[in-house]
Amino acid sequence: MVQSSKDTGKRAASRTSAFLPDLQASGIGTAEAFGAAWMERMGSLGAEWLRFVAERLQADIETQHDLLRCKNIEDVQRVQAGFFEKAVDQYREETGRIIDICNAAPTVGTDTDTDEETHSARRHSTPV
């Protein structure tokens, strides 16, 4: 019998929630200990990476279309050279963006919105 994706999702969620207490007990703790600003930066990092991947996929599709329009080997070489040059430039720019996002991320246990006492209380009240 084929299982539905709903059943598979429920089983995966159950397994995940079953081992989270073990992770917390081993010192990883909850995401709350990281602070809202850190979590926001990680969301920004993920969104930026997805934006970049979508941009690169679009460039791949455009290159395939350009290759299909080539009439001779010189055209193919020109399209491929342009593709690689653009890719190198985009990866270089993206590396800078990712570094900027990571450098802006607060360290674990700090948050721009709260004081040290709040973080200390958060760290020491993390359920295990």
Contacts in CASP RR format, 6 or more apart in sequence:
PFRMAT RR
TARGET T0000
AUTHOR 0000-0000-0000
METHOD contacts of the structure
MODEL  1
MVQSSKDTGKRAASRTSAFLPDLQASGIGTAEAFGAAWMERMGSLGAEWL
RFVAERLQADIETQHDLLRCKNIEDVQRVQAGFFEKAVDQYREETGRIID
ICNAAPTVGTDTDTDEETHSARRHSTPV
21 128 0 8 1.000
23 29 0 8 1.000
24 30 0 8 1.000
24 126 0 8 1.000
24 127 0 8 1.000
24 128 0 8 1.000
25 128 0 8 1.000
29 126 0 8 1.000
29 128 0 8 1.000
30 126 0 8 1.000
30 127 0 8 1.000
31 39 0 8 1.000
32 122 0 8 1.000
32 126 0 8 1.000
33 108 0 8 1.000
33 109 0 8 1.000
33 122 0 8 1.000
33 123 0 8 1.000
33 126 0 8 1.000
34 108 0 8 1.000
34 109 0 8 1.000
35 106 0 8 1.000
35 109 0 8 1.000
35 110 0 8 1.000
35 111 0 8 1.000
35 119 0 8 1.000
35 122 0 8 1.000
36 111 0 8 1.000
36 113 0 8 1.000
37 105 0 8 1.000
37 106 0 8 1.000
37 110 0 8 1.000
37 111 0 8 1.000
37 112 0 8 1.000
37 113 0 8 1.000
38 105 0 8 1.000
38 106 0 8 1.000
38 107 0 8 1.000
38 108 0 8 1.000
38 109 0 8 1.000
38 110 0 8 1.000
38 111 0 8 1.000
41 101 0 8 1.000
41 102 0 8 1.000
41 104 0 8 1.000
41 105 0 8 1.000
41 106 0 8 1.000
42 105 0 8 1.000
44 101 0 8 1.000
45 98 0 8 1.000
45 101 0 8 1.000
45 102 0 8 1.000
45 105 0 8 1.000
48 94 0 8 1.000
48 97 0 8 1.000
48 98 0 8 1.000
48 101 0 8 1.000
49 98 0 8 1.000
52 90 0 8 1.000
52 94 0 8 1.000
52 97 0 8 1.000
55 90 0 8 1.000
56 87 0 8 1.000
56 90 0 8 1.000
59 83 0 8 1.000
59 86 0 8 1.000
59 87 0 8 1.000
59 90 0 8 1.000
63 79 0 8 1.000
63 80 0 8 1.000
63 83 0 8 1.000
66 79 0 8 1.000
67 76 0 8 1.000
67 79 0 8 1.000
67 80 0 8 1.000
69 75 0 8 1.000
70 76 0 8 1.000
70 79 0 8 1.000
106 112 0 8 1.000
109 119 0 8 1.000
109 122 0 8 1.000
109 123 0 8 1.000
110 119 0 8 1.000
111 118 0 8 1.000
111 119 0 8 1.000
END
